[in-house]
Amino acid sequence: MTYNIEVAHPDPATSRSAYRAHAREWLRANLPSSMRADSVDYKTPSLNECRDWEEAMYRAGLAGMTWPKEYGGYGLTLREHLAVNKEIGALMMPESVGSVGKELAGPIIMAVGTEEQKQEFLPKILAMKNYWCQGFSEPEAGSDLVRLRTRAVEENGNWRINGQKIWTSGAMKADYCLLLTRTGTVADKHKGLLMFAVPMNTHGIRVVPIKSIDGKESFAEVFFDDVVVPDSARLGKPDEGWSAAIRVLSIERATNRMYRPWRFEAELKMLVAAFKSDPELAKLLEDGYYQRRIGQIATEIDGLKGLIEQAVDQMAGGAPIGARGSLNKLFWSETHQAFATFAYEMVSQIKPTASAEALRAKKHFTTAYLFARAESIYAGVSEVQLDIIAQRILNLPKDL
């Protein structure tokens, strides 16, 4: 596929609306209908097709907006990032295959990495020259990082790593792992945590795919058996891993895939349009129950938009992400999980003789329903987010 990469980018300092218009026009002109999930022409894109598409977006100025120019970015602000994400969400394009690198590993490397690490990793992440996975969760720890057991021991200028990670998204395709380890014992809790950028082809790393309920193998277990990496793979100082990990999780919960509510809105439009496309199904839209539920979902999506726009305003003003990331994460995961359940209830009534648009919607929302079961778990389970919100936003006592 050939994309129109050589385009002139408007100056956002002159007009942020012009930059958003540029994103809208470029995306709509270049995104193939076969990559739009709401199109009857949709076909699951290959990894290479997704890589080429994301590289084209970057060259067109629609990725790396907030990264410094010296590391391949465009030196813009979160406001431009949000403006572009609104347009990305409005078109039901494939989820990013490089999001771990662009939205998690990259910001951490910029925050705690050496200059050599920044020059080595950051431009390649944006140009889709390598993929990253995130090695945080463990069988005995889950979302509770203070129980992490994967251990790194310093030996003659190198580090020997032993342990296991689970639910590692994209580990099968990844070139590097953003790996969180422990230099001491579990009793040290948040002390002695250390982060690495580990090449996935290092001897001693074994990846075992996990098939999820939707039939896909997007997750994996990753085993580290006497994996030796040089000290140059270390990200930050020893004992800096906890603060780096919290930064990763804050980014993941507050700014990663900021397009979500606009994507959910596009999904809702797809659902309604699919039912309108078939005379028999269109009658359901006149039912008061379905009208109320659709209205409720639309209202919740608008509320999520407001949360994200408020977070961007606050962060653009210099405020740290902090616990608001947990508020955003809880709201989007619970909102979309409920939406997916309702959508599945609706599309389950679609017969094989229905319109092509309705059949496409049935396939999409059946898959979405299955995948959404995990949305209240990955990136931090809802119970953990509620605890963070209670203690750090509402200032409630722990023994309440």
C-alpha positions in Angstrom: 0.0 0.0 0.0 1.3 3.5 -0.9 0.5 6.4 1.3 0.8 10.1 0.7 3.5 10.8 3.2 5.1 13.9 1.8 2.6 16.5 3.1 2.9 20.0 4.5 2.1 20.2 8.2 0.3 23.4 9.4 1.9 25.3 12.2 -0.1 24.5 15.4 1.1 27.7 17.0 -0.8 29.5 14.3 -3.9 27.3 14.4 -4.5 24.1 16.4 -7.8 23.6 14.5 -5.8 23.7 11.2 -3.6 20.9 12.6 -6.6 18.8 13.5 -8.1 19.5 10.0 -4.8 18.3 8.5 -5.1 15.1 10.5 -8.8 14.6 9.5 -8.1 15.1 5.8 -5.0 13.0 5.7 -6.5 10.1 7.6 -9.7 10.0 5.5 -7.8 10.3 2.3 -5.2 7.5 3.1 -6.9 4.9 5.4 -8.0 2.0 3.2 -11.6 0.8 3.7 -10.2 -2.7 4.3 -8.6 -1.4 7.5 -11.8 0.3 8.8 -13.6 -2.0 11.3 -16.9 -0.4 10.4 -16.6 -1.2 6.7 -18.0 -4.2 5.0 -14.7 -4.4 3.2 -12.8 -4.9 6.4 -10.1 -7.6 6.6 -7.9 -8.1 9.6 -4.6 -6.4 8.6 -1.3 -8.1 8.9 1.5 -7.0 11.2 3.4 -5.5 8.3 0.3 -3.7 7.0 -0.2 -2.1 10.5 3.5 -1.2 10.7 3.5 0.5 7.3 0.3 2.4 8.2 1.7 3.6 11.5 5.0 4.6 9.8 3.0 6.6 7.2 1.0 8.3 10.0 4.3 9.3 11.7 5.8 10.7 8.5 2.6 12.7 8.0 3.0 14.3 11.4 0.4 12.3 13.2 2.6 10.4 15.7 5.3 11.5 18.0 3.8 15.0 18.3 5.0 15.6 21.9 8.5 14.1 21.5 11.5 16.4 21.2 12.7 17.0 17.6 16.2 15.8 18.4 14.7 12.3 19.0 12.5 12.2 15.9 9.4 13.9 17.3 7.7 17.1 16.3 8.2 19.1 19.5 4.5 19.9 20.0 2.2 19.6 23.0 -0.4 17.3 24.5 -3.1 19.5 23.0 -1.9 18.6 19.4 -1.7 15.0 20.6 -5.3 15.1 21.7 -6.4 16.9 18.5 -5.0 14.1 16.4 -6.3 11.4 18.7 -9.8 12.7 18.2 -9.5 12.1 14.5 -7.9 8.7 15.0 -10.8 7.7 17.2 -13.4 8.9 14.7 -12.1 6.4 12.1 -12.2 2.8 13.3 -8.7 2.0 12.3 -6.6 -0.9 13.7 -5.3 -0.5 17.2 -1.6 0.6 17.3 0.9 -2.3 17.2 3.6 0.1 18.4 1.7 1.7 21.3 3.9 0.1 24.1 7.0 1.7 22.5 5.4 5.0 21.6 3.3 5.6 24.7 5.1 3.7 27.5 8.7 2.8 26.8 9.5 6.0 24.9 8.4 8.4 27.6 10.3 6.4 30.2 13.5 6.4 28.2 13.1 10.1 27.8 12.6 10.5 31.6 15.4 8.2 33.0 17.4 6.9 30.0 20.9 8.0 29.1 21.6 10.2 26.0 22.9 7.1 24.2 19.7 5.2 25.0 17.6 8.1 23.8 19.5 8.4 20.5 19.4 4.6 20.0 15.8 3.8 20.8 13.5 6.8 20.4 13.8 7.5 16.6 13.4 3.8 15.8 10.3 3.6 18.0 8.5 6.4 16.0 9.7 5.0 12.7 8.3 1.6 13.6 11.8 0.0 13.3 11.3 -2.0 16.5 8.4 -3.2 18.7 8.3 -3.3 22.5 6.4 -5.3 25.1 5.9 -4.5 28.8 7.2 -7.0 31.3 5.4 -5.9 34.6 2.7 -8.4 35.6 3.7 -11.7 37.2 1.7 -14.9 38.2 2.2 -14.1 42.0 1.8 -10.3 41.7 -0.7 -9.3 39.1 -1.3 -5.6 39.4 0.5 -5.4 42.7 4.1 -4.5 41.8 5.3 -4.6 45.4 5.0 -8.4 45.1 7.1 -8.6 42.0 9.7 -11.5 42.1 11.7 -11.4 38.9 15.2 -10.8 40.1 18.2 -9.1 38.6 21.7 -9.7 40.2 24.7 -7.6 39.2 27.7 -9.7 38.0 30.9 -8.2 36.7 29.3 -5.2 35.0 26.4 -7.3 33.7 23.0 -8.2 35.2 21.7 -11.8 35.4 17.9 -12.0 35.3 15.6 -14.8 36.4 11.8 -14.9 36.7 8.6 -14.9 34.8 6.1 -12.4 33.4 2.5 -13.0 32.3 -0.1 -11.3 30.2 2.7 -9.7 28.2 1.0 -8.1 25.2 2.7 -8.4 21.9 5.7 -10.4 23.3 5.7 -12.7 20.3 6.5 -9.8 17.9 8.5 -7.6 20.3 12.2 -6.7 19.7 12.6 -5.3 23.2 11.0 -5.7 26.6 10.5 -2.9 29.1 11.3 -5.1 32.0 10.8 -4.4 35.7 12.9 -6.5 38.1 13.9 -6.7 41.7 17.4 -6.5 43.0 16.6 -7.6 46.5 13.7 -9.6 48.0 9.9 -9.3 48.0 10.2 -8.0 51.6 11.8 -4.9 50.2 8.4 -4.0 48.6 8.9 -0.9 46.4 12.6 -0.6 47.2 15.2 -2.3 45.0 13.2 -2.2 41.8 15.1 -1.8 38.6 14.0 -1.4 35.0 15.7 -2.6 31.8 15.4 -2.5 28.0 16.0 -6.1 27.2 16.4 -7.4 23.6 13.9 -10.3 23.2 16.5 -12.3 21.3 18.7 -12.6 24.3 19.7 -16.1 25.2 17.5 -17.5 28.0 14.2 -15.7 27.1 11.3 -18.0 26.3 7.9 -16.8 25.0 4.8 -18.9 25.4 1.7 -17.5 23.7 -1.6 -17.4 25.6 -4.8 -17.9 23.6 -7.6 -15.6 24.9 -11.3 -16.2 24.8 -11.6 -14.3 21.4 -9.3 -16.9 19.9 -6.4 -14.5 19.5 -2.8 -15.0 20.8 -2.0 -11.4 21.7 -0.8 -12.2 25.2 2.1 -14.4 26.4 4.0 -15.8 29.3 7.7 -14.8 29.2 10.3 -16.7 31.1 13.8 -15.4 31.9 16.2 -18.1 32.7 19.7 -16.8 33.5 19.3 -14.0 31.0 22.5 -11.9 31.0 22.3 -8.2 29.8 25.0 -5.5 30.0 24.7 -2.6 32.4 23.9 -0.4 29.3 20.5 -2.1 29.2 19.6 -0.6 32.6 17.0 2.3 32.5 17.7 4.6 35.4 19.5 4.1 38.6 19.1 1.1 40.9 16.2 1.8 43.2 14.7 4.1 40.6 12.5 1.4 39.2 9.5 2.1 41.5 9.2 5.7 40.4 9.7 4.8 36.8 7.1 2.0 37.0 4.6 4.4 38.6 5.3 6.8 35.8 4.7 4.1 33.2 1.4 3.1 34.8 0.3 6.8 35.1 1.0 7.3 31.4 -0.8 4.1 30.5 -3.9 5.0 32.5 -4.1 8.7 31.5 -2.6 9.3 28.1 -2.2 6.0 26.4 -4.7 5.6 23.5 -6.3 8.9 24.3 -8.6 8.4 21.4 -10.8 5.8 23.2 -14.0 7.9 23.8 -14.0 9.0 20.2 -13.5 5.4 19.1 -16.4 4.3 21.4 -18.5 7.0 19.8 -17.6 5.7 16.3 -18.6 2.2 17.5 -21.9 3.4 18.7 -22.6 5.1 15.4 -21.6 1.9 13.7 -24.1 -0.1 15.8 -27.0 2.3 15.1 -26.2 2.5 11.4 -26.1 -1.3 11.1 -29.6 -1.6 12.6 -30.9 1.2 10.4 -29.6 -0.6 7.3 -32.0 -3.5 7.8 -35.8 -2.8 7.9 -36.5 -5.6 10.4 -33.7 -4.6 12.7 -34.6 -0.9 12.5 -37.8 -1.6 14.4 -35.7 -2.4 17.5 -34.4 1.2 17.5 -38.0 2.4 18.1 -38.1 0.4 21.4 -37.9 2.6 24.5 -35.5 0.2 26.2 -32.9 0.4 23.4 -33.3 4.1 23.0 -32.6 4.7 26.7 -29.6 2.4 26.7 -28.1 4.0 23.6 -28.7 7.5 25.2 -27.1 6.4 28.4 -24.0 5.0 26.6 -23.7 8.2 24.5 -23.8 10.3 27.8 -21.1 8.2 29.4 -18.9 8.5 26.3 -19.3 12.3 26.5 -18.4 12.2 30.2 -15.2 10.2 29.3 -14.4 12.8 26.7 -14.6 15.5 29.4 -12.3 13.6 31.7 -9.7 13.3 29.1 -9.9 16.9 27.9 -9.7 18.0 31.5 -6.6 15.9 32.1 -4.9 17.3 29.1 -5.7 20.9 30.2 -4.3 20.2 33.6 -1.1 18.4 32.3 -0.6 21.1 29.7 -0.7 23.5 32.6 2.2 21.7 34.3 0.2 19.4 36.7 1.5 15.8 37.1 -0.7 13.0 35.9 -0.9 11.4 39.3 -4.0 9.6 40.4 -6.2 11.1 37.7 -4.9 8.3 35.5 -6.7 5.8 37.6 -9.9 7.8 37.3 -9.7 7.8 33.5 -8.7 4.1 33.4 -11.6 3.0 35.6 -14.1 5.1 33.7 -13.2 4.0 30.2 -12.8 0.3 31.0 -16.1 0.1 32.9 -17.9 2.2 30.3 -16.7 0.2 27.3 -17.3 -3.1 29.0 -20.9 -2.2 29.6 -21.3 -0.9 26.1 -19.8 -4.1 24.6 -22.2 -6.2 26.7 -25.2 -4.1 25.4 -24.0 -4.2 21.8 -23.6 -8.0 22.0 -27.2 -8.2 23.3 -28.3 -6.3 20.3 -26.2 -8.0 17.6 -27.2 -11.5 18.9 -30.6 -10.8 17.3 -29.1 -10.4 13.8 -30.0 -13.2 11.5 -27.7 -14.6 8.7 -30.1 -13.1 6.1 -29.5 -9.5 7.5 -27.8 -6.7 5.6 -24.0 -6.8 5.0 -23.6 -3.8 7.4 -25.5 -5.7 10.1 -23.5 -8.9 9.6 -20.3 -6.9 9.8 -21.5 -5.3 13.1 -22.4 -8.7 14.5 -18.9 -9.9 13.9 -17.2 -6.8 15.3 -19.2 -6.6 18.5 -19.1 -10.3 19.2 -15.3 -10.0 19.2 -15.4 -6.7 21.1 -17.6 -8.3 23.8 -15.2 -11.2 24.3 -12.1 -8.9 24.4 -13.9 -6.4 26.7 -14.0 -9.0 29.5 -10.3 -8.1 30.1 -10.7 -4.3 30.0 -11.4 -4.1 33.7 -8.2 -6.1 34.4 -5.4 -5.1 32.1 -3.6 -1.7 32.7 -4.7 -2.1 36.4 -7.7 -4.0 37.7 -10.8 -1.9 38.7 -10.4 -2.7 42.4 -6.9 -1.3 42.4 -8.1 1.9 40.6 -10.9 2.3 43.1 -8.4 2.0 46.0 -6.1 4.6 44.4 -9.1 7.0 43.8 -10.3 6.5 47.4 -6.9 7.2 49.0 -5.3 9.8 46.7 -8.3 11.7 45.3 -11.0 11.4 47.9 -8.5 11.2 50.8 -10.5 8.4 52.5 -8.9 6.6 55.4 -7.6 3.0 54.6 -9.7 1.5 57.4 -13.0 3.1 56.4 
